[in-house]
Amino acid sequence: MTGPVFASGRDLRALAGIVSADRGEPPAQGMAPSLLTDLLALVRCDHLVFQGVDGSRQRNWFTQFMPAEASDGWYYAAAFWEHYWSSLHDSYRDRSGDLRSVIKVSDFYSARQWRNTGMYRDCCRPDGVEHKLSLCLPAGPGPIAGPGRTLRLAFLRGPGPDFCERDRDLLTVLRPHLHQAYLDAERRRHPAPPLTARHWDLLHLLAAGHTNAQIARRLGISEGTVRTHLEHIYRLLGVSSRAAAVTRAFTGPSGLTPPDPRPGPTPARPRIHRTGLSPPPATAGLSLHSRS
């Protein structure tokens, strides 16, 4: 369900405004209400729902509605989970593993088929919902990650025209930025404890691709001590792998800040030959080109 993405200049300016806006302190869960309000204006719909969905345990760990008053007497959780796996649209993420595609109900059903489903009959028709456009984000990294856990953003419309390809394209472009906005909010809600200078030494070497044995030699410690330090780092950062630890530690302005002035292990001194300093090694995989 992927293909070329198109957006007008006006839409691109709207996207830039959504991405660059300062949202202030995040709510206890989910994303800033102002961000959801901007999305509601970008993709015309009657309601917008942002949820943390746990397909394995058949429950939601948070739900946000926009407009906020739409939550009064709305959403039939028991009926939703009763029909979840039989709904091709709603269970698509768990069945396929595809978290990237922006999908519509009409990708799976004709109008007649949709109205004959239990999901429509018990969950959508009571609230006048005829059309759904859905975007999915990974739940992690962090404490909320787990098997079957995803973040779902659903745009809901009543009778009338279905969502168009322009709507799908805009959300496809915006999706990675929405994921980053959610991760930034999670970091502000759950700041990591400060790491020691030794932890940062290890993280810089991890980022450079060194093995445990190489790290041990560089720092003058045993491999067992390296493993112990890594276990502490994983626990402090709420991750479970080397790659996740590096990503968590070096993620820009909302990530962690290495201590200054000790950003990592002291680099080896350059070798001196009779003809002078040895040339620096070539940087693999890094080149600069100008575009005509």
Sequence and secondary structure as in RCSB ss.txt:
>XXXX:A:sequence
MTGPVFASGRDLRALAGIVSADRGEPPAQGMAPSLLTDLLALVRCDHLVFQGVDGSRQRNWFTQFMPAEASDGWY
YAAAFWEHYWSSLHDSYRDRSGDLRSVIKVSDFYSARQWRNTGMYRDCCRPDGVEHKLSLCLPAGPGPIAGPGRT
LRLAFLRGPGPDFCERDRDLLTVLRPHLHQAYLDAERRRHPAPPLTARHWDLLHLLAAGHTNAQIARRLGISEGT
VRTHLEHIYRLLGVSSRAAAVTRAFTGPSGLTPPDPRPGPTPARPRIHRTGLSPPPATAGLSLHSRS
>XXXX:A:secstr
        HHHHHHHHHHHH    S  SSSS HHHHHHHHHHS  SEEEEEEEETTTTEEEEEEEESGGGGTT  
 HHHHHHHTTT TTTTHHHHH   S  EEGGGT  HHHHHTSHHIIIIIGGGT  EEEEEEEE  SSTT  TTEE
EEEEEEE SS    HHHHHHHHHHHHHHHHHHHHHHHHHS      HHHHHHHHHHHTT  HHHHHHHHT  HHH
HHHHHHHHHHHHT  SHHHHHHHHS GGGS    SS  SS      EETTEE      TT       
